[in-house]
Amino acid sequence: MAMKKTDLEKNKALKLNNAMKQSTAERFGKAAAAAPKIDRREQRKLDQAQGLVPFACKLNGDLVAQLKERAAKHPDGMTGLLNEVITRGLAQ
């Protein structure tokens, strides 16, 4: 049984869409595989082993921008910077 022209075109479009999805999935999959990700549970266990406790607070936007800028240069990132700053502040 022969297919209609419209059915053939629909099948071509489906194949093309599928091929495009596969090509992007592979491309992003390779980049993601290069940097192994730690899931939240593993990260939480690592943090607990280091004695870290989550602590949330609200800060001024300008202060946050300054902290982010300095944290980029700090070897331990935002956590290390905040530990250092808060320890110094409490010591005074």
Secondary structure, 3 states (H helix, E strand, C coil): CCCCHHHHHHHHHHHHHHHHHHHHHHHHHHHHHHCCCCCHHHHHHHHHHCCCCCCCCCCCHHHHHHHHHHHHHCCCHHHHHHHHHHHHHHHC
